[in-house]
Amino acid sequence: MKFFRTAALFMVLFVGACTTPGAVIDESNYSIKQHRVAITAALGLVREISHNGRVVYSVYHDRAFQELEVTPRTKERYYTKATILGPIRPYKVSVEVLREERDPETNEWAVVDSDMKLAAKRAELIKKLLNQSRDEGGTFDEEAPF
């Protein structure tokens, strides 16, 4: 009986740890380059891109996705993180919209939570832009052509 409890606990922890946060676009059969173009078009100005080009961070914005000029009086800000997941096609795209608040004592920004509704809006826009892509879906990926 103890074995079954341990196995059940392990399965719950394993399945819970493998979830992708935010909204997810499943089975997108476009190239990495097309994903980058669609993501940067949806996010607007980009604050940071990872070395491999699969993680993109937007500039800070408000709830309406308008660029936010961060001043000493600003108490909260949002940013979007889009991640291209998977080694080969079809890829998944994870979209998170994270909310940060300023700690009044230390004046440091800290992530408070993730907004699923805003993430779903961004994911829909990225999906729409991917579907409007003029390039063919059959192009080779530069990272793993074979």
matplotlib code that plots the C-alpha trace (Angstrom):
import matplotlib.pyplot as plt

x = [0.0, 2.9, 4.3, 1.1, 1.0, 4.6, 4.0, 0.9, 2.7, 5.6, 3.2, 1.4, 4.7, 6.0, 2.9, 2.6, 6.3, 6.0, 3.3, 4.1, 3.0, 0.9, -0.9, 0.4, 0.2, 0.4, 1.8, 2.9, 4.4, 6.3, 10.1, 12.0, 12.5, 8.8, 8.1, 10.6, 9.0, 5.5, 6.5, 8.4, 5.5, 3.0, 5.2, 6.2, 9.4, 11.6, 13.6, 15.7, 16.2, 18.0, 21.2, 19.5, 16.6, 13.9, 13.0, 11.8, 11.0, 8.8, 9.4, 7.4, 3.8, 0.5, -2.7, -3.7, -0.2, 0.7, 4.4, 5.0, 7.6, 8.8, 9.2, 9.8, 6.0, 5.2, 3.9, 3.3, 4.4, 3.9, 6.1, 5.5, 7.8, 7.4, 9.3, 9.6, 9.6, 10.7, 13.8, 12.0, 8.7, 6.0, 7.0, 5.0, 5.0, 4.6, 3.4, 3.4, 2.4, 4.1, 3.1, 5.8, 5.3, 7.8, 8.7, 8.4, 11.1, 13.9, 12.7, 13.3, 10.9, 9.5, 7.3, 4.0, 1.9, 1.1, -2.0, -3.5, -6.1, -3.5, -1.3, -4.2, -4.7, -1.0, -1.0, -4.0, -2.3, 0.9, -1.2, -3.0, 0.3, 1.7, -1.3, -0.9, 2.7, 3.5, 6.3, 5.7, 5.5, 7.8, 11.1, 14.0, 14.9, 18.3, 19.1, 18.2, 17.6, 17.9]
y = [0.0, 2.3, 1.7, 2.8, 6.0, 6.8, 6.0, 8.2, 11.1, 10.8, 10.8, 13.9, 15.7, 14.6, 15.6, 18.9, 19.8, 19.3, 21.8, 24.8, 28.1, 30.7, 30.1, 27.6, 27.3, 23.6, 22.0, 25.0, 23.6, 26.7, 27.3, 28.9, 32.0, 32.4, 32.0, 34.7, 37.1, 36.5, 36.8, 40.1, 41.5, 40.6, 41.9, 45.1, 46.5, 43.7, 44.2, 41.0, 37.9, 34.8, 33.7, 30.9, 33.2, 31.0, 33.2, 36.8, 39.4, 42.4, 45.9, 46.8, 47.5, 48.1, 45.9, 47.3, 46.3, 50.0, 50.7, 51.8, 54.4, 53.3, 56.2, 56.3, 56.6, 53.5, 50.7, 47.9, 46.8, 43.9, 42.2, 39.3, 36.3, 34.1, 30.8, 28.5, 24.9, 21.7, 20.4, 19.8, 20.5, 20.8, 23.4, 24.7, 28.4, 29.3, 32.8, 34.3, 37.8, 38.5, 41.2, 42.9, 45.2, 47.6, 46.9, 50.3, 49.5, 48.2, 49.9, 46.5, 45.0, 41.5, 39.2, 38.8, 36.6, 35.6, 36.9, 34.1, 36.3, 38.6, 35.7, 34.1, 37.4, 37.6, 33.9, 34.4, 37.4, 35.3, 32.4, 34.8, 36.3, 32.8, 31.8, 35.0, 34.2, 34.6, 32.1, 28.5, 26.2, 23.7, 25.7, 24.2, 25.1, 26.7, 24.9, 21.3, 20.9, 17.1]
z = [0.0, 0.8, -2.6, -4.3, -2.3, -3.2, -6.8, -6.9, -5.2, -7.7, -10.6, -9.3, -8.8, -12.1, -14.1, -12.2, -12.9, -16.6, -17.3, -19.4, -17.8, -19.7, -23.0, -25.5, -29.2, -30.0, -33.1, -35.1, -38.3, -39.3, -39.3, -36.4, -38.5, -39.2, -35.5, -34.6, -37.2, -35.9, -32.3, -32.8, -34.9, -32.1, -29.3, -31.0, -29.5, -28.1, -24.9, -25.1, -27.2, -26.0, -27.6, -29.6, -30.5, -29.0, -26.0, -26.6, -24.0, -24.8, -23.5, -20.3, -21.0, -19.2, -19.2, -22.7, -24.2, -24.5, -24.0, -20.4, -19.5, -16.1, -13.7, -9.9, -9.4, -11.4, -9.1, -11.5, -15.0, -17.3, -19.8, -22.3, -22.6, -25.7, -25.9, -28.9, -27.5, -29.1, -31.0, -34.3, -36.0, -35.0, -32.4, -29.4, -28.5, -24.8, -24.1, -20.6, -19.5, -16.2, -13.7, -11.6, -8.6, -7.1, -3.5, -1.7, 0.8, -1.5, -4.7, -6.5, -9.0, -8.3, -10.4, -8.6, -10.9, -14.4, -16.3, -18.2, -20.0, -21.4, -22.3, -24.3, -26.2, -27.1, -28.1, -30.4, -32.1, -32.6, -34.0, -36.4, -37.6, -38.2, -40.2, -42.3, -43.0, -46.7, -46.7, -47.3, -44.3, -46.0, -45.7, -44.0, -40.4, -40.2, -36.9, -37.8, -41.6, -41.5]

ax = plt.figure().add_subplot(projection="3d")
ax.plot(x, y, z, "-o")
ax.set_aspect("equal")
plt.show()
